[in-house]
Amino acid sequence: MKVLKFSASWCGPCKMLATTLEKYYKGDVAIEDVDIDQNQELAIKYGVRSVPTCVLLNDEGAEVRRKSGVMMIDEFEKFIKGE
């Protein structure tokens, strides 16, 4: 499993989420940063309309779930677990 974390360099909430994950996330799910300005095709493919948006993919690359907006670390971990 992995998370695609869609963000933009100009997005304040994106920076907050990135800082939270860098400091506190200790899980084993890989997080791939996707800048929507540099990778518009992928953002369109996943229908991303706001940032930050996290999309959890299973091992086959299929979307399991998504969540938009800033998350605290406990919210992010619940997102990963599906709670």
Secondary structure, 3 states (H helix, E strand, C coil): CEEEEEECCCCHHHHHHHHHHHHHCCCCCEEEEEECCCCHHHHHHCCCCCCCEEEEECCCCCEEEEEECCCCHHHHHHHHHCC
